[in-house]
Amino acid sequence: MAKATKATILLVDDEASILETLSGILEDEGHQVITASSGERALAKYSEASPDIVLLDVWMPGMDGIETLKALKKKNNDVCVIMISGHSNIDTAVHAIKLGAYDFLEKPLSLDKVLILTRRAVEKQILEKENLALKSSISEQWQIIGENHKMIELKDKISKAAVSQGRVLIFGESGSGKELVARALHEGSSRRNNNFIEVNCAAIPNELIESELFGHEKGSFTGAFESKRGKFELAHEGTLFLDEIGDMSLVTQAKVLRIIETQEFQKVGGSKNIKVDVRIIAATNKEIEEEIQKGNFREDLYFRLNVIPIQVPPLRERKSDIPLLVEHFLVNFSRQYGQKKKSVSRTTLRTLMEYEWPGNVRELKNTIERFVIMNPSEIIDVKEVQPARSVKSDFTAFKTLRDARENFEKDFIMRKLQENNWNVSKTAEDLDIERSNLHRKIKSLGIETP
């Protein structure tokens, strides 16, 4: 057997000759073998060794194979158990399959069958472990990072909305994490084991969007050389994520509205109605109500999609999460590129927190990836960070004197805090105000300190 398919196997049988024979054969194949002569001993051995596979005799004095199987399943429902049955116990073995056994071997044992079935069971275990690792990796990739109060509120909304079947409209700037929210909604729903299908409405030309969403029949247009299933059909019983819905044409909007109302559609060039069960989650970086006023978006579709609105805050409004995000990206990219875990100096982190991040979390992610790739040292220093952009406010754009004054105060205090390395006492002294007064200003103006 290949080295990758070696396993720890627990043999359970009250016949010493069977234990001896099977042990020798399986050990010759490279497996580690543990034996037990009773159900009670098998449970103890299982707890000690956590074997990959269990070969379990049906008929044993005391605790028989069926009771042992039930007890093993209580310990670990995913345990892979192969039952060993005499001819007169076939019905019992079939019953064991219904209880969760992987398969059964019939006595007298064929050694070839033992090896083949064991090999299949081991390969199944390996695949299951790989799938779990893959799911864990994917889950980590789409993890929502943040402990800021706005992110706590966002996660609470996601958990409440996920368990419903209500349509969700996600608002947020480009790069703020709208797709992460959509995936979290899917993973928290009863549809999690079915497809999550994403469509970027802004990236698909108008002449192709309907074919992409609804599919097409062979020959329905030039280049349609074969029939194709659309995203709605692929998302049946799952979730369809319509990203940048604000860029969808009015014609396509009308067809999406009809699908929401009827849960039916036809392929491009088709005449047969296709019925689907799809939960729609949409997202946009546009002010949809303004788009409605301009005539670019259907008001009735907006009301249909906006059952549960969720707003994703931009990174500049949750700067206290930047250290967590930086650490998360450093770990992931260091591992991805096979490097030792890198870190950033305190000065570098302060510089990252002073930056306004117009590209939001996506821009921060790309920045950290660049650091990991281009920086040979384990500690990233400030000289390798592009200077933070100073975002100057146009105070004439504010409607009231109060708004302009508050924004000026915020910019001015932040600049002074940065000059004093966020030392509040020194900054209060420079501004000639009481330290307690400055603390109140920092809190009321929403200034986040590192």
C-alpha positions as CSV (number, residue, x, y, z in Angstrom):
1,M,0.0,0.0,0.0
2,A,1.1,3.6,-0.6
3,K,2.5,5.3,2.5
4,A,-0.3,7.8,2.4
5,T,-2.9,5.1,3.0
6,K,-1.4,3.6,6.2
7,A,-3.8,3.7,9.2
8,T,-4.3,2.6,12.8
9,I,-6.9,-0.2,12.8
10,L,-8.7,-1.7,15.8
11,L,-9.7,-5.4,15.4
12,V,-12.5,-6.7,17.6
13,D,-13.3,-10.4,17.7
14,D,-13.6,-13.0,20.5
15,E,-11.7,-15.6,18.3
16,A,-8.0,-15.3,19.0
17,S,-7.1,-17.0,15.6
18,I,-9.0,-14.4,13.6
19,L,-7.2,-11.6,15.6
20,E,-3.8,-13.2,14.9
21,T,-4.4,-13.8,11.2
22,L,-5.9,-10.4,10.4
23,S,-3.3,-8.6,12.5
24,G,-0.4,-10.2,10.6
25,I,-1.9,-9.4,7.2
26,L,-2.8,-5.8,8.0
27,E,0.6,-5.2,9.6
28,D,2.3,-6.6,6.5
29,E,0.4,-3.8,4.6
30,G,2.0,-1.2,6.8
31,H,-0.9,-0.6,9.2
32,Q,-0.7,-0.2,13.0
33,V,-3.0,-2.8,14.5
34,I,-4.7,-2.9,17.9
35,T,-6.7,-5.8,19.1
36,A,-9.6,-6.4,21.5
37,S,-11.4,-9.6,22.4
38,S,-14.7,-8.0,23.6
39,G,-16.9,-5.0,23.0
40,E,-16.0,-3.6,26.4
41,R,-12.3,-3.8,25.7
42,A,-12.9,-2.3,22.3
43,L,-14.4,0.8,23.7
44,A,-11.5,1.2,26.1
45,K,-9.0,0.7,23.3
46,Y,-10.8,3.1,21.1
47,S,-10.7,5.9,23.7
48,E,-7.0,5.3,24.2
49,A,-5.8,5.1,20.6
50,S,-8.5,6.8,18.4
51,P,-8.0,4.4,15.5
52,D,-8.9,5.3,11.9
53,I,-10.8,2.1,11.2
54,V,-12.6,-0.5,13.3
55,L,-13.1,-4.1,12.2
56,L,-15.9,-5.4,14.5
57,D,-17.4,-8.9,14.9
58,V,-21.1,-9.0,15.1
59,W,-21.5,-12.0,17.4
60,M,-19.5,-11.8,20.7
61,P,-20.4,-12.8,24.2
62,G,-21.3,-10.0,26.6
63,M,-21.6,-6.7,24.6
64,D,-22.2,-7.8,21.0
65,G,-21.2,-6.0,17.8
66,I,-24.4,-4.1,17.4
67,E,-24.2,-2.7,21.0
68,T,-20.5,-1.9,20.5
69,L,-21.2,-0.1,17.2
70,K,-23.9,2.0,18.9
71,A,-21.4,2.9,21.7
72,L,-18.7,3.8,19.2
73,K,-21.0,6.0,17.3
74,K,-21.9,7.8,20.5
75,K,-18.2,8.5,21.0
76,N,-17.6,9.6,17.5
77,N,-20.4,9.5,14.9
78,D,-17.8,9.7,12.1
79,V,-16.0,6.5,13.1
80,C,-15.5,4.1,10.2
81,V,-16.6,0.6,11.3
82,I,-16.5,-2.6,9.1
83,M,-18.7,-5.4,10.6
84,I,-17.6,-9.0,10.4
85,S,-20.5,-11.4,10.1
86,G,-21.1,-15.1,9.9
87,H,-23.6,-16.2,7.1
88,S,-26.4,-16.6,9.6
89,N,-25.9,-13.0,10.8
90,I,-26.3,-11.3,7.4
91,D,-29.5,-9.6,8.4
92,T,-27.9,-8.3,11.6
93,A,-25.0,-7.0,9.5
94,V,-27.4,-5.2,7.1
95,H,-29.0,-3.7,10.2
96,A,-25.6,-2.5,11.3
97,I,-25.2,-0.7,8.0
98,K,-28.4,1.2,8.7
99,L,-26.9,2.2,12.1
100,G,-23.9,3.7,10.4
101,A,-21.4,1.0,9.7
102,Y,-19.3,1.5,6.6
103,D,-19.7,-2.1,5.2
104,F,-19.4,-5.7,6.3
105,L,-17.3,-8.8,5.7
106,E,-18.8,-12.3,5.6
107,K,-17.1,-15.3,7.4
108,P,-15.2,-17.3,6.4
109,L,-13.1,-14.3,5.6
110,S,-11.5,-13.8,2.2
111,L,-8.2,-12.1,2.8
112,D,-8.3,-10.3,-0.6
113,K,-11.7,-8.9,0.4
114,V,-10.4,-7.8,3.8
115,L,-7.5,-5.9,2.1
116,I,-9.7,-4.3,-0.6
117,L,-12.4,-3.2,1.8
118,T,-9.9,-1.9,4.3
119,R,-8.0,0.0,1.6
120,R,-11.3,1.6,0.5
121,A,-12.2,2.5,4.1
122,V,-8.8,4.1,4.6
123,E,-9.0,6.1,1.4
124,K,-12.5,7.3,2.4
125,Q,-11.1,8.5,5.8
126,I,-8.3,10.3,4.0
127,L,-10.8,12.0,1.6
128,E,-13.0,13.1,4.5
129,K,-10.0,14.6,6.4
130,E,-8.9,16.4,3.3
131,N,-12.5,17.8,2.8
132,L,-12.6,18.9,6.4
133,A,-9.2,20.7,6.0
134,L,-10.4,22.3,2.8
135,K,-13.6,23.5,4.4
136,S,-11.6,24.8,7.3
137,S,-9.3,26.6,4.9
138,I,-12.2,28.1,3.0
139,S,-13.9,29.1,6.2
140,E,-10.8,30.9,7.3
141,Q,-10.5,32.6,3.9
142,W,-13.9,34.2,4.3
143,Q,-13.7,34.9,8.0
144,I,-15.0,38.3,9.2
145,I,-12.3,39.9,11.3
146,G,-13.3,42.7,13.7
147,E,-14.1,43.5,17.3
148,N,-15.1,47.2,16.8
149,H,-18.6,47.9,18.1
150,K,-19.8,48.4,14.5
151,M,-18.5,45.0,13.6
152,I,-20.1,43.4,16.6
153,E,-23.4,45.0,15.5
154,L,-22.8,43.7,11.9
155,K,-22.2,40.1,13.1
156,D,-25.3,40.2,15.2
157,K,-27.4,41.3,12.2
158,I,-25.8,38.5,10.1
159,S,-26.6,35.8,12.7
160,K,-30.2,37.0,12.9
161,A,-30.7,37.3,9.1
162,A,-28.9,34.1,8.2
163,V,-31.4,31.7,9.8
164,S,-34.3,33.3,7.9
165,Q,-35.1,32.9,4.2
166,G,-35.5,36.7,3.7
167,R,-33.7,38.5,0.9
168,V,-30.8,40.7,2.0
169,L,-29.4,43.8,0.4
170,I,-25.9,44.6,1.5
171,F,-24.7,48.2,1.3
172,G,-21.0,49.2,1.5
173,E,-18.1,50.8,-0.3
174,S,-15.9,48.8,-2.6
175,G,-13.5,46.6,-0.7
176,S,-15.3,46.8,2.6
177,G,-16.3,43.1,2.7
178,K,-19.7,42.8,1.2
179,E,-18.9,39.3,-0.2
180,L,-17.8,38.1,3.2
181,V,-21.1,39.1,4.6
182,A,-23.0,37.3,1.8
183,R,-21.0,34.1,2.4
184,A,-21.5,34.4,6.2
185,L,-25.3,34.6,5.6
186,H,-25.1,31.5,3.4
187,E,-23.0,29.5,5.9
188,G,-25.3,30.4,8.7
189,S,-28.4,29.3,6.8
190,S,-30.2,26.0,6.3
191,R,-28.9,26.2,2.7
192,R,-25.2,25.9,3.8
193,N,-24.7,22.5,2.2
194,N,-25.9,23.6,-1.2
195,N,-24.4,25.9,-3.7
196,F,-23.3,29.5,-3.1
197,I,-23.3,31.1,-6.6
198,E,-21.8,34.6,-7.1
199,V,-22.5,36.9,-10.0
200,N,-20.7,40.2,-10.4
201,C,-23.2,42.3,-12.3
202,A,-20.7,45.0,-13.1
203,A,-18.1,42.6,-14.7
204,I,-20.5,41.0,-17.2
205,P,-21.4,42.9,-20.4
206,N,-25.1,43.7,-20.8
207,E,-25.5,41.4,-23.8
208,L,-24.3,38.4,-21.8
209,I,-25.8,39.0,-18.4
210,E,-29.1,37.2,-19.2
211,S,-27.3,34.2,-20.6
212,E,-25.1,34.2,-17.5
213,L,-28.1,34.4,-15.1
214,F,-30.7,32.3,-16.9
215,G,-28.6,30.0,-19.2
216,H,-29.2,29.5,-22.9
217,E,-30.2,26.8,-25.4
218,K,-28.0,25.6,-28.1
219,G,-28.1,27.9,-31.2
220,S,-30.1,30.6,-29.4
221,F,-27.5,33.2,-30.4
222,T,-24.2,33.4,-32.3
223,G,-21.6,31.5,-30.4
224,A,-24.1,29.4,-28.4
225,F,-22.7,26.1,-29.6
226,E,-24.2,24.1,-26.7
227,S,-26.8,24.4,-24.0
228,K,-25.7,26.1,-20.8
229,R,-27.2,26.2,-17.3
230,G,-27.5,29.7,-15.8
231,K,-26.6,30.9,-12.3
232,F,-30.2,30.7,-11.1
233,E,-30.4,27.1,-12.0
234,L,-27.0,26.3,-10.5
235,A,-28.1,28.0,-7.2
236,H,-31.2,25.9,-6.9
237,E,-31.9,25.2,-3.1
238,G,-28.8,27.3,-2.4
239,T,-27.9,31.0,-2.4
240,L,-27.4,33.4,-5.4
241,F,-25.3,36.4,-4.6
242,L,-25.9,39.3,-7.0
243,D,-22.9,41.6,-6.4
244,E,-23.0,45.2,-7.6
245,I,-26.7,44.9,-8.4
246,G,-26.8,48.6,-9.1
247,D,-25.0,48.1,-12.4
248,M,-27.6,45.6,-13.8
249,S,-29.6,46.9,-16.8
250,L,-33.2,47.8,-16.5
251,V,-34.2,45.0,-18.9
252,T,-32.5,42.3,-16.7
253,Q,-33.8,43.9,-13.6
254,A,-37.4,43.3,-14.9
255,K,-36.6,39.6,-15.5
256,V,-35.0,39.2,-12.0
257,L,-38.1,40.8,-10.5
258,R,-40.3,38.3,-12.2
259,I,-38.2,35.3,-11.0
260,I,-38.5,36.7,-7.4
261,E,-42.3,36.8,-7.8
262,T,-42.8,33.4,-9.6
263,Q,-39.6,31.4,-8.8
264,E,-39.7,30.5,-12.5
265,F,-37.7,31.5,-15.6
266,Q,-36.8,30.4,-19.1
267,K,-33.4,30.0,-20.7
268,V,-32.4,32.4,-23.4
269,G,-33.9,30.9,-26.6
270,G,-35.9,28.4,-24.5
271,S,-39.6,27.8,-24.1
272,K,-39.7,25.6,-21.0
273,N,-40.3,27.1,-17.6
274,I,-37.7,26.1,-15.0
275,K,-38.7,26.3,-11.4
276,V,-36.1,27.1,-8.8
277,D,-35.8,27.6,-5.0
278,V,-33.2,30.3,-4.6
279,R,-32.4,32.7,-1.8
280,I,-31.2,36.0,-3.3
281,I,-28.6,38.1,-1.5
282,A,-27.6,41.3,-3.4
283,A,-25.0,44.0,-2.7
284,T,-24.2,47.4,-4.0
285,N,-21.7,50.3,-3.5
286,K,-24.2,52.8,-5.0
287,E,-26.9,54.9,-3.3
288,I,-29.8,52.9,-4.8
289,E,-32.4,55.5,-3.9
290,E,-30.4,58.0,-5.9
291,E,-30.2,55.5,-8.8
292,I,-34.0,55.2,-8.6
293,Q,-34.5,58.9,-8.8
294,K,-32.2,59.0,-11.9
295,G,-34.3,56.2,-13.5
296,N,-31.4,53.7,-13.4
297,F,-32.9,51.2,-10.9
298,R,-36.5,49.8,-10.5
299,E,-38.1,50.9,-7.3
300,D,-40.2,47.7,-7.1
301,L,-37.1,45.5,-7.4
302,Y,-35.4,47.6,-4.7
303,F,-38.3,46.9,-2.3
304,R,-38.2,43.2,-3.2
305,L,-34.5,42.9,-2.5
306,N,-34.3,45.2,0.5
307,V,-36.2,42.9,2.9
308,I,-33.2,42.9,5.3
309,P,-30.8,45.8,4.7
310,I,-27.2,45.4,6.1
311,Q,-24.7,48.2,6.0
312,V,-20.9,47.3,6.0
313,P,-18.8,50.0,7.6
314,P,-15.8,51.3,5.8
315,L,-12.4,50.6,7.3
316,R,-11.8,54.2,8.3
317,E,-14.8,54.0,10.6
318,R,-13.3,51.0,12.5
319,K,-9.6,51.6,12.6
320,S,-9.3,49.8,16.0
321,D,-9.7,46.6,13.9
322,I,-6.6,47.3,11.8
323,P,-4.1,45.5,14.2
324,L,-6.3,42.4,14.1
325,L,-6.6,42.5,10.3
326,V,-2.9,43.1,9.9
327,E,-2.1,40.1,12.1
328,H,-4.6,37.9,10.2
329,F,-3.2,38.8,6.8
330,L,0.4,38.4,8.0
331,V,-0.3,34.9,9.2
332,N,-2.1,33.9,6.0
333,F,0.3,35.4,3.5
334,S,3.4,34.1,5.4
335,R,1.9,30.6,5.3
336,Q,0.8,31.0,1.6
337,Y,4.3,32.0,0.5
338,G,6.1,29.5,2.7
339,Q,7.8,32.1,4.8
340,K,8.3,32.6,8.5
341,K,5.6,34.6,10.2
342,K,6.4,38.3,9.7
343,S,5.4,41.1,12.0
344,V,5.2,44.9,11.8
345,S,7.0,47.4,14.0
346,R,4.9,49.7,16.2
347,T,5.8,52.6,14.1
348,T,4.6,50.8,11.0
349,L,1.3,49.8,12.7
350,R,0.8,53.4,13.7
351,T,1.3,54.6,10.1
352,L,-1.1,52.0,8.9
353,M,-3.7,53.2,11.4
354,E,-3.2,56.9,10.4
355,Y,-4.0,56.1,6.7
356,E,-7.6,56.6,5.6
357,W,-7.8,53.4,3.4
358,P,-10.1,54.6,0.6
359,G,-9.9,51.0,-0.8
360,N,-10.9,49.6,2.6
361,V,-10.0,46.1,3.8
362,R,-9.1,45.0,0.2
363,E,-6.5,47.7,0.0
364,L,-5.1,46.8,3.4
365,K,-5.0,43.1,2.4
366,N,-3.1,43.9,-0.8
367,T,-0.7,46.1,1.1
368,I,0.2,43.4,3.6
369,E,0.6,40.8,0.8
370,R,3.1,43.2,-0.8
371,F,5.0,43.5,2.5
372,V,5.3,39.8,2.9
373,I,6.4,39.3,-0.7
374,M,8.9,42.2,-1.0
375,N,10.2,42.4,2.6
376,P,13.2,40.0,3.3
377,S,13.2,40.7,7.0
378,E,10.9,39.3,9.6
379,I,10.0,42.7,11.0
380,I,8.4,45.2,8.6
381,D,9.6,48.7,9.3
382,V,7.9,52.1,8.6
383,K,10.4,53.1,5.9
384,E,8.8,50.4,3.7
385,V,5.3,51.8,4.1
386,Q,4.1,54.4,1.7
387,P,3.3,57.6,3.7
388,A,-0.2,57.8,4.8
389,R,-2.4,60.1,2.7
390,S,-3.6,63.1,4.4
391,V,-7.3,63.5,3.4
392,K,-8.1,67.2,3.5
393,S,-11.7,68.1,4.0
394,D,-13.5,70.6,1.8
395,F,-15.2,72.6,4.6
396,T,-17.3,74.6,2.1
397,A,-19.1,71.4,1.2
398,F,-20.7,71.1,4.6
399,K,-24.3,72.4,5.0
400,T,-24.0,73.9,8.5
401,L,-21.3,75.7,10.5
402,R,-21.6,73.0,13.2
403,D,-20.7,70.2,10.7
404,A,-17.7,72.2,9.3
405,R,-16.5,73.0,12.8
406,E,-16.7,69.4,14.0
407,N,-14.9,68.1,11.0
408,F,-12.2,70.7,11.4
409,E,-11.8,69.8,15.1
410,K,-11.5,66.1,14.3
411,D,-8.9,66.6,11.6
412,F,-6.9,69.1,13.7
413,I,-7.0,66.9,16.9
414,M,-6.0,63.8,14.9
415,R,-3.1,65.6,13.4
416,K,-1.9,66.8,16.8
417,L,-2.3,63.3,18.3
418,Q,-0.2,61.8,15.4
419,E,2.5,64.4,15.9
420,N,2.7,63.4,19.6
421,N,2.6,59.6,18.9
422,W,-1.0,59.5,20.4
423,N,0.2,60.8,23.7
424,V,-3.1,62.4,25.0
425,S,-1.4,64.3,27.9
426,K,1.2,65.9,25.6
427,T,-1.4,66.7,22.9
428,A,-3.7,68.3,25.5
429,E,-0.7,70.4,26.6
430,D,0.0,71.5,23.0
431,L,-3.7,72.4,22.5
432,D,-3.8,74.2,25.8
433,I,-6.8,72.4,27.1
434,E,-7.5,70.1,30.0
435,R,-6.7,66.4,29.5
436,S,-10.2,65.3,30.5
437,N,-11.7,67.8,28.0
438,L,-9.5,66.3,25.2
439,H,-10.7,62.8,26.2
440,R,-14.3,64.0,25.8
441,K,-13.5,65.5,22.5
442,I,-11.9,62.3,21.2
443,K,-14.9,60.3,22.3
444,S,-17.6,62.7,20.9
445,L,-15.8,63.1,17.6
446,G,-15.4,59.3,17.1
447,I,-11.6,59.5,16.9
448,E,-10.1,55.9,17.3
449,T,-6.7,55.8,19.0
450,P,-4.3,52.9,18.6
